[in-house]
Amino acid sequence: MSDVMQPFALTRPAHIRGAHLVVSDLALVSGFYQNIIGLKVIEKNPSGEVLGVNGQPLLTLSTGKNVARAPRNAAGLFHTAFLVPNRQELAHWLAHSADNNIRLEGASDHLVSEAIYLSDPEGNGIEIYRDRTPQEWTYQPDGTIAMATERLNLQELYNSAPKQSFDGMADGTAVGHIHLQVGDIPQADAFYRDVLGLKVMARYPGASFFATGDYHHHIAANIWNSRGAKARENNMTGLSDYTVRFNDKAALDRALTALATQEIATTKTAEGWSLKDPWGIGLTLAA
């Protein structure tokens, strides 16, 4: 990825590096992320696959014998958000989805970004989006960012698409953010803001948007389907875990200190420190 300019989202003190979903039908779901989303297989074994763009891992899929379908109101994933490098790539993906008669669930202009929403065959939410430049964002006096949900003109975006066939996601595509379903917003604030050290960049009714380094959000949490949800069970489909990569070691050290102070257990792994949020969603803090 060295020859491609890093998106703003990834240059911040911390950012999302990838997500891991547990699925019932590995071949079906992997095929969807390859053929429709445009990811490529990087690693493969009988119980799982790693998919990404240009050798950069973005999504791990795994399955097992006793996997149970998570109910719609369980804590876990609201969507994985794939950030494409520019508006032309967003238009190119849109044209590809139209060619394949993919059912979209929404399309929004969020002022900071333009986003298209859909789900994979097992109901895991997906967002494909492009960011406007930070110079185009409106920062409020308190440091938060003006965000809204306005209609995105899909026809106009479709008309601007390049005419050549879609050959997968462009180099430089990343997981720009991850949006979670949780049981309680004050509890989410207490964990993601007060323990992990992210800043609340925006609030909607029933949702908080957290980021580092003045991004609009690296992690969002809502209770729209999942108010009062309890911790996830280990064999549930959906979001098993995701990785937060710290570009700033001091920020990682502060998070680890806060976790220790709160007596939240962490396990040292090859990748970093793994732990669970209050709803049993796994995360790895990596440097």
Contacts in CASP RR format, 6 or more apart in sequence:
PFRMAT RR
TARGET T0000
AUTHOR 0000-0000-0000
METHOD contacts of the structure
MODEL  1
MSDVMQPFALTRPAHIRGAHLVVSDLALVSGFYQNIIGLKVIEKNPSGEV
LGVNGQPLLTLSTGKNVARAPRNAAGLFHTAFLVPNRQELAHWLAHSADN
NIRLEGASDHLVSEAIYLSDPEGNGIEIYRDRTPQEWTYQPDGTIAMATE
RLNLQELYNSAPKQSFDGMADGTAVGHIHLQVGDIPQADAFYRDVLGLKV
MARYPGASFFATGDYHHHIAANIWNSRGAKARENNMTGLSDYTVRFNDKA
ALDRALTALATQEIATTKTAEGWSLKDPWGIGLTLAA
1 54 0 8 1.000
1 56 0 8 1.000
1 171 0 8 1.000
1 172 0 8 1.000
3 171 0 8 1.000
4 85 0 8 1.000
4 171 0 8 1.000
4 172 0 8 1.000
5 85 0 8 1.000
7 83 0 8 1.000
7 85 0 8 1.000
7 131 0 8 1.000
7 172 0 8 1.000
7 174 0 8 1.000
7 176 0 8 1.000
8 131 0 8 1.000
8 133 0 8 1.000
8 134 0 8 1.000
8 215 0 8 1.000
9 15 0 8 1.000
9 16 0 8 1.000
9 83 0 8 1.000
9 131 0 8 1.000
9 174 0 8 1.000
9 176 0 8 1.000
9 177 0 8 1.000
9 215 0 8 1.000
9 218 0 8 1.000
10 174 0 8 1.000
10 176 0 8 1.000
11 247 0 8 1.000
12 211 0 8 1.000
12 212 0 8 1.000
12 213 0 8 1.000
12 214 0 8 1.000
12 215 0 8 1.000
12 218 0 8 1.000
12 247 0 8 1.000
13 212 0 8 1.000
13 213 0 8 1.000
13 246 0 8 1.000
13 247 0 8 1.000
13 248 0 8 1.000
13 251 0 8 1.000
14 198 0 8 1.000
14 212 0 8 1.000
14 218 0 8 1.000
14 244 0 8 1.000
14 245 0 8 1.000
14 246 0 8 1.000
14 247 0 8 1.000
14 248 0 8 1.000
14 251 0 8 1.000
14 252 0 8 1.000
15 176 0 8 1.000
15 212 0 8 1.000
15 215 0 8 1.000
15 218 0 8 1.000
15 244 0 8 1.000
15 245 0 8 1.000
15 247 0 8 1.000
16 175 0 8 1.000
16 176 0 8 1.000
16 177 0 8 1.000
16 178 0 8 1.000
16 218 0 8 1.000
16 219 0 8 1.000
16 242 0 8 1.000
16 243 0 8 1.000
16 244 0 8 1.000
16 245 0 8 1.000
17 175 0 8 1.000
17 242 0 8 1.000
17 243 0 8 1.000
17 244 0 8 1.000
17 245 0 8 1.000
17 286 0 8 1.000
18 57 0 8 1.000
18 58 0 8 1.000
18 59 0 8 1.000
18 60 0 8 1.000
18 80 0 8 1.000
18 175 0 8 1.000
18 178 0 8 1.000
18 242 0 8 1.000
18 243 0 8 1.000
19 58 0 8 1.000
19 59 0 8 1.000
19 60 0 8 1.000
19 77 0 8 1.000
19 80 0 8 1.000
19 175 0 8 1.000
19 178 0 8 1.000
19 239 0 8 1.000
19 241 0 8 1.000
19 242 0 8 1.000
19 243 0 8 1.000
20 59 0 8 1.000
20 60 0 8 1.000
20 61 0 8 1.000
20 62 0 8 1.000
20 239 0 8 1.000
20 240 0 8 1.000
20 241 0 8 1.000
20 242 0 8 1.000
21 29 0 8 1.000
21 59 0 8 1.000
21 60 0 8 1.000
21 61 0 8 1.000
21 62 0 8 1.000
21 77 0 8 1.000
21 80 0 8 1.000
21 124 0 8 1.000
21 237 0 8 1.000
21 238 0 8 1.000
21 239 0 8 1.000
21 240 0 8 1.000
22 62 0 8 1.000
22 63 0 8 1.000
22 64 0 8 1.000
22 67 0 8 1.000
22 235 0 8 1.000
22 236 0 8 1.000
22 237 0 8 1.000
22 238 0 8 1.000
22 240 0 8 1.000
23 29 0 8 1.000
23 61 0 8 1.000
23 62 0 8 1.000
23 63 0 8 1.000
23 67 0 8 1.000
23 122 0 8 1.000
23 124 0 8 1.000
23 237 0 8 1.000
23 238 0 8 1.000
24 63 0 8 1.000
24 67 0 8 1.000
24 69 0 8 1.000
24 122 0 8 1.000
24 237 0 8 1.000
25 63 0 8 1.000
25 121 0 8 1.000
25 122 0 8 1.000
26 47 0 8 1.000
26 48 0 8 1.000
26 49 0 8 1.000
26 61 0 8 1.000
26 62 0 8 1.000
26 63 0 8 1.000
28 121 0 8 1.000
28 122 0 8 1.000
29 61 0 8 1.000
29 120 0 8 1.000
29 121 0 8 1.000
29 122 0 8 1.000
29 124 0 8 1.000
30 41 0 8 1.000
30 49 0 8 1.000
30 51 0 8 1.000
30 61 0 8 1.000
32 120 0 8 1.000
32 121 0 8 1.000
33 39 0 8 1.000
33 51 0 8 1.000
33 59 0 8 1.000
33 61 0 8 1.000
33 120 0 8 1.000
34 40 0 8 1.000
34 41 0 8 1.000
34 51 0 8 1.000
35 100 0 8 1.000
36 96 0 8 1.000
36 97 0 8 1.000
36 100 0 8 1.000
36 102 0 8 1.000
37 82 0 8 1.000
37 126 0 8 1.000
37 128 0 8 1.000
37 169 0 8 1.000
38 53 0 8 1.000
38 93 0 8 1.000
38 166 0 8 1.000
38 168 0 8 1.000
38 169 0 8 1.000
39 51 0 8 1.000
39 52 0 8 1.000
39 53 0 8 1.000
39 58 0 8 1.000
39 59 0 8 1.000
39 168 0 8 1.000
39 169 0 8 1.000
40 51 0 8 1.000
40 52 0 8 1.000
40 53 0 8 1.000
40 54 0 8 1.000
40 55 0 8 1.000
40 168 0 8 1.000
41 49 0 8 1.000
41 50 0 8 1.000
41 51 0 8 1.000
42 50 0 8 1.000
42 51 0 8 1.000
42 52 0 8 1.000
42 55 0 8 1.000
42 57 0 8 1.000
43 49 0 8 1.000
43 50 0 8 1.000
43 57 0 8 1.000
44 50 0 8 1.000
47 62 0 8 1.000
47 63 0 8 1.000
47 64 0 8 1.000
48 60 0 8 1.000
48 61 0 8 1.000
48 62 0 8 1.000
48 63 0 8 1.000
49 60 0 8 1.000
49 61 0 8 1.000
49 62 0 8 1.000
50 57 0 8 1.000
50 59 0 8 1.000
50 60 0 8 1.000
50 61 0 8 1.000
51 57 0 8 1.000
51 58 0 8 1.000
51 59 0 8 1.000
51 60 0 8 1.000
51 61 0 8 1.000
52 58 0 8 1.000
52 59 0 8 1.000
52 169 0 8 1.000
53 168 0 8 1.000
53 169 0 8 1.000
53 170 0 8 1.000
53 171 0 8 1.000
53 172 0 8 1.000
53 173 0 8 1.000
54 171 0 8 1.000
54 172 0 8 1.000
56 172 0 8 1.000
56 174 0 8 1.000
58 82 0 8 1.000
58 173 0 8 1.000
58 174 0 8 1.000
58 175 0 8 1.000
59 80 0 8 1.000
59 175 0 8 1.000
62 240 0 8 1.000
66 235 0 8 1.000
67 235 0 8 1.000
67 236 0 8 1.000
67 237 0 8 1.000
68 233 0 8 1.000
68 235 0 8 1.000
68 236 0 8 1.000
68 237 0 8 1.000
69 122 0 8 1.000
69 236 0 8 1.000
69 237 0 8 1.000
70 76 0 8 1.000
70 232 0 8 1.000
70 236 0 8 1.000
70 237 0 8 1.000
70 238 0 8 1.000
72 225 0 8 1.000
73 181 0 8 1.000
73 225 0 8 1.000
73 226 0 8 1.000
73 229 0 8 1.000
74 181 0 8 1.000
74 226 0 8 1.000
74 229 0 8 1.000
74 232 0 8 1.000
74 236 0 8 1.000
75 180 0 8 1.000
75 181 0 8 1.000
75 182 0 8 1.000
75 183 0 8 1.000
75 226 0 8 1.000
75 229 0 8 1.000
75 230 0 8 1.000
75 231 0 8 1.000
75 232 0 8 1.000
75 279 0 8 1.000
75 280 0 8 1.000
75 281 0 8 1.000
76 180 0 8 1.000
76 181 0 8 1.000
76 182 0 8 1.000
76 226 0 8 1.000
76 229 0 8 1.000
76 232 0 8 1.000
76 238 0 8 1.000
76 239 0 8 1.000
76 279 0 8 1.000
76 281 0 8 1.000
77 124 0 8 1.000
77 125 0 8 1.000
77 178 0 8 1.000
77 179 0 8 1.000
77 180 0 8 1.000
77 181 0 8 1.000
77 238 0 8 1.000
77 239 0 8 1.000
78 125 0 8 1.000
78 179 0 8 1.000
78 180 0 8 1.000
78 181 0 8 1.000
78 220 0 8 1.000
78 222 0 8 1.000
78 224 0 8 1.000
78 225 0 8 1.000
79 117 0 8 1.000
79 124 0 8 1.000
79 125 0 8 1.000
79 126 0 8 1.000
79 127 0 8 1.000
79 178 0 8 1.000
79 179 0 8 1.000
80 124 0 8 1.000
80 125 0 8 1.000
80 126 0 8 1.000
80 127 0 8 1.000
80 175 0 8 1.000
80 178 0 8 1.000
80 179 0 8 1.000
80 239 0 8 1.000
81 115 0 8 1.000
81 126 0 8 1.000
81 127 0 8 1.000
81 128 0 8 1.000
81 129 0 8 1.000
81 175 0 8 1.000
81 176 0 8 1.000
81 177 0 8 1.000
81 178 0 8 1.000
81 179 0 8 1.000
82 126 0 8 1.000
82 127 0 8 1.000
82 128 0 8 1.000
82 129 0 8 1.000
82 169 0 8 1.000
82 173 0 8 1.000
82 174 0 8 1.000
82 175 0 8 1.000
82 176 0 8 1.000
83 129 0 8 1.000
83 130 0 8 1.000
83 131 0 8 1.000
83 173 0 8 1.000
83 174 0 8 1.000
83 175 0 8 1.000
83 176 0 8 1.000
83 177 0 8 1.000
84 90 0 8 1.000
84 93 0 8 1.000
84 128 0 8 1.000
84 129 0 8 1.000
84 130 0 8 1.000
84 169 0 8 1.000
84 170 0 8 1.000
84 173 0 8 1.000
85 130 0 8 1.000
85 170 0 8 1.000
85 171 0 8 1.000
85 172 0 8 1.000
85 173 0 8 1.000
86 130 0 8 1.000
87 114 0 8 1.000
87 130 0 8 1.000
87 157 0 8 1.000
87 160 0 8 1.000
88 160 0 8 1.000
88 161 0 8 1.000
88 162 0 8 1.000
89 130 0 8 1.000
89 169 0 8 1.000
89 170 0 8 1.000
89 173 0 8 1.000
90 114 0 8 1.000
90 116 0 8 1.000
90 128 0 8 1.000
90 129 0 8 1.000
90 130 0 8 1.000
90 157 0 8 1.000
91 157 0 8 1.000
91 158 0 8 1.000
91 160 0 8 1.000
91 161 0 8 1.000
91 162 0 8 1.000
92 161 0 8 1.000
92 162 0 8 1.000
92 166 0 8 1.000
92 170 0 8 1.000
93 116 0 8 1.000
93 128 0 8 1.000
93 166 0 8 1.000
93 169 0 8 1.000
94 116 0 8 1.000
94 154 0 8 1.000
94 157 0 8 1.000
94 158 0 8 1.000
94 161 0 8 1.000
95 158 0 8 1.000
95 161 0 8 1.000
95 162 0 8 1.000
95 166 0 8 1.000
96 166 0 8 1.000
96 168 0 8 1.000
97 104 0 8 1.000
97 116 0 8 1.000
97 118 0 8 1.000
98 158 0 8 1.000
99 166 0 8 1.000
102 118 0 8 1.000
103 118 0 8 1.000
104 116 0 8 1.000
104 117 0 8 1.000
104 118 0 8 1.000
104 154 0 8 1.000
105 117 0 8 1.000
105 118 0 8 1.000
105 119 0 8 1.000
106 116 0 8 1.000
106 117 0 8 1.000
106 118 0 8 1.000
107 114 0 8 1.000
107 115 0 8 1.000
107 116 0 8 1.000
107 117 0 8 1.000
107 151 0 8 1.000
107 152 0 8 1.000
107 154 0 8 1.000
107 157 0 8 1.000
108 114 0 8 1.000
108 115 0 8 1.000
108 117 0 8 1.000
108 149 0 8 1.000
108 150 0 8 1.000
108 151 0 8 1.000
108 152 0 8 1.000
109 115 0 8 1.000
109 148 0 8 1.000
109 149 0 8 1.000
109 150 0 8 1.000
109 151 0 8 1.000
109 152 0 8 1.000
110 147 0 8 1.000
110 148 0 8 1.000
110 149 0 8 1.000
110 150 0 8 1.000
110 216 0 8 1.000
111 132 0 8 1.000
111 137 0 8 1.000
111 138 0 8 1.000
111 146 0 8 1.000
111 147 0 8 1.000
111 148 0 8 1.000
111 150 0 8 1.000
112 131 0 8 1.000
112 132 0 8 1.000
112 136 0 8 1.000
112 137 0 8 1.000
112 145 0 8 1.000
112 146 0 8 1.000
112 147 0 8 1.000
112 216 0 8 1.000
113 129 0 8 1.000
113 130 0 8 1.000
113 131 0 8 1.000
113 132 0 8 1.000
113 216 0 8 1.000
114 129 0 8 1.000
114 130 0 8 1.000
114 132 0 8 1.000
114 152 0 8 1.000
114 157 0 8 1.000
115 127 0 8 1.000
115 128 0 8 1.000
115 129 0 8 1.000
115 152 0 8 1.000
116 127 0 8 1.000
116 128 0 8 1.000
116 129 0 8 1.000
116 152 0 8 1.000
116 154 0 8 1.000
117 125 0 8 1.000
117 126 0 8 1.000
117 127 0 8 1.000
118 125 0 8 1.000
118 126 0 8 1.000
118 128 0 8 1.000
119 125 0 8 1.000
119 126 0 8 1.000
120 126 0 8 1.000
122 237 0 8 1.000
122 238 0 8 1.000
124 238 0 8 1.000
124 239 0 8 1.000
127 179 0 8 1.000
129 176 0 8 1.000
131 216 0 8 1.000
134 214 0 8 1.000
137 145 0 8 1.000
137 146 0 8 1.000
137 216 0 8 1.000
138 145 0 8 1.000
138 146 0 8 1.000
139 145 0 8 1.000
139 146 0 8 1.000
139 214 0 8 1.000
140 146 0 8 1.000
143 201 0 8 1.000
143 214 0 8 1.000
144 200 0 8 1.000
144 201 0 8 1.000
144 202 0 8 1.000
144 203 0 8 1.000
145 201 0 8 1.000
145 202 0 8 1.000
145 214 0 8 1.000
145 216 0 8 1.000
147 202 0 8 1.000
147 209 0 8 1.000
147 216 0 8 1.000
175 242 0 8 1.000
176 218 0 8 1.000
177 217 0 8 1.000
177 218 0 8 1.000
177 219 0 8 1.000
177 220 0 8 1.000
178 218 0 8 1.000
178 219 0 8 1.000
178 220 0 8 1.000
178 239 0 8 1.000
178 242 0 8 1.000
179 219 0 8 1.000
179 220 0 8 1.000
179 221 0 8 1.000
179 222 0 8 1.000
180 188 0 8 1.000
180 219 0 8 1.000
180 220 0 8 1.000
180 221 0 8 1.000
180 222 0 8 1.000
180 239 0 8 1.000
180 277 0 8 1.000
180 279 0 8 1.000
180 281 0 8 1.000
181 221 0 8 1.000
181 222 0 8 1.000
181 223 0 8 1.000
181 224 0 8 1.000
181 225 0 8 1.000
181 226 0 8 1.000
181 229 0 8 1.000
182 188 0 8 1.000
182 221 0 8 1.000
182 222 0 8 1.000
182 223 0 8 1.000
182 226 0 8 1.000
182 229 0 8 1.000
182 277 0 8 1.000
182 278 0 8 1.000
182 279 0 8 1.000
183 223 0 8 1.000
183 226 0 8 1.000
183 227 0 8 1.000
183 228 0 8 1.000
183 229 0 8 1.000
183 279 0 8 1.000
184 223 0 8 1.000
184 227 0 8 1.000
184 228 0 8 1.000
184 278 0 8 1.000
185 206 0 8 1.000
185 207 0 8 1.000
185 208 0 8 1.000
185 221 0 8 1.000
185 222 0 8 1.000
185 223 0 8 1.000
187 278 0 8 1.000
188 208 0 8 1.000
188 221 0 8 1.000
188 278 0 8 1.000
189 200 0 8 1.000
189 208 0 8 1.000
191 277 0 8 1.000
191 278 0 8 1.000
192 198 0 8 1.000
192 208 0 8 1.000
192 210 0 8 1.000
192 219 0 8 1.000
192 221 0 8 1.000
192 277 0 8 1.000
193 199 0 8 1.000
193 200 0 8 1.000
193 208 0 8 1.000
193 210 0 8 1.000
194 258 0 8 1.000
195 255 0 8 1.000
195 258 0 8 1.000
195 259 0 8 1.000
195 262 0 8 1.000
195 264 0 8 1.000
196 210 0 8 1.000
196 244 0 8 1.000
196 255 0 8 1.000
196 258 0 8 1.000
196 285 0 8 1.000
197 212 0 8 1.000
197 251 0 8 1.000
197 254 0 8 1.000
197 255 0 8 1.000
197 258 0 8 1.000
198 210 0 8 1.000
198 211 0 8 1.000
198 212 0 8 1.000
198 218 0 8 1.000
198 219 0 8 1.000
199 210 0 8 1.000
199 211 0 8 1.000
199 212 0 8 1.000
199 213 0 8 1.000
200 208 0 8 1.000
200 209 0 8 1.000
200 210 0 8 1.000
201 209 0 8 1.000
201 210 0 8 1.000
201 211 0 8 1.000
201 214 0 8 1.000
201 215 0 8 1.000
201 216 0 8 1.000
201 217 0 8 1.000
202 208 0 8 1.000
202 209 0 8 1.000
202 216 0 8 1.000
202 217 0 8 1.000
203 209 0 8 1.000
204 222 0 8 1.000
206 222 0 8 1.000
206 223 0 8 1.000
206 224 0 8 1.000
207 220 0 8 1.000
207 221 0 8 1.000
207 222 0 8 1.000
207 223 0 8 1.000
207 224 0 8 1.000
208 220 0 8 1.000
208 221 0 8 1.000
208 222 0 8 1.000
209 216 0 8 1.000
209 217 0 8 1.000
209 219 0 8 1.000
209 220 0 8 1.000
210 217 0 8 1.000
210 218 0 8 1.000
210 219 0 8 1.000
210 220 0 8 1.000
210 221 0 8 1.000
211 217 0 8 1.000
211 218 0 8 1.000
211 219 0 8 1.000
212 218 0 8 1.000
212 248 0 8 1.000
212 251 0 8 1.000
218 244 0 8 1.000
219 244 0 8 1.000
223 229 0 8 1.000
229 279 0 8 1.000
230 279 0 8 1.000
231 276 0 8 1.000
231 278 0 8 1.000
231 279 0 8 1.000
231 280 0 8 1.000
232 279 0 8 1.000
232 280 0 8 1.000
232 281 0 8 1.000
239 281 0 8 1.000
240 282 0 8 1.000
241 274 0 8 1.000
241 281 0 8 1.000
241 282 0 8 1.000
241 283 0 8 1.000
241 284 0 8 1.000
242 281 0 8 1.000
242 282 0 8 1.000
242 283 0 8 1.000
242 284 0 8 1.000
243 271 0 8 1.000
243 283 0 8 1.000
243 284 0 8 1.000
243 285 0 8 1.000
243 286 0 8 1.000
244 283 0 8 1.000
244 284 0 8 1.000
244 285 0 8 1.000
244 286 0 8 1.000
245 286 0 8 1.000
245 287 0 8 1.000
246 252 0 8 1.000
246 255 0 8 1.000
246 285 0 8 1.000
246 286 0 8 1.000
246 287 0 8 1.000
249 287 0 8 1.000
252 285 0 8 1.000
252 287 0 8 1.000
255 285 0 8 1.000
256 266 0 8 1.000
256 273 0 8 1.000
256 285 0 8 1.000
259 266 0 8 1.000
259 273 0 8 1.000
259 275 0 8 1.000
260 266 0 8 1.000
264 275 0 8 1.000
265 275 0 8 1.000
266 273 0 8 1.000
266 274 0 8 1.000
266 275 0 8 1.000
266 285 0 8 1.000
267 273 0 8 1.000
267 274 0 8 1.000
267 275 0 8 1.000
269 284 0 8 1.000
271 284 0 8 1.000
271 286 0 8 1.000
272 284 0 8 1.000
272 285 0 8 1.000
272 286 0 8 1.000
272 287 0 8 1.000
273 284 0 8 1.000
273 285 0 8 1.000
273 286 0 8 1.000
274 282 0 8 1.000
274 283 0 8 1.000
274 284 0 8 1.000
274 285 0 8 1.000
275 282 0 8 1.000
275 283 0 8 1.000
275 285 0 8 1.000
276 282 0 8 1.000
276 283 0 8 1.000
277 283 0 8 1.000
END
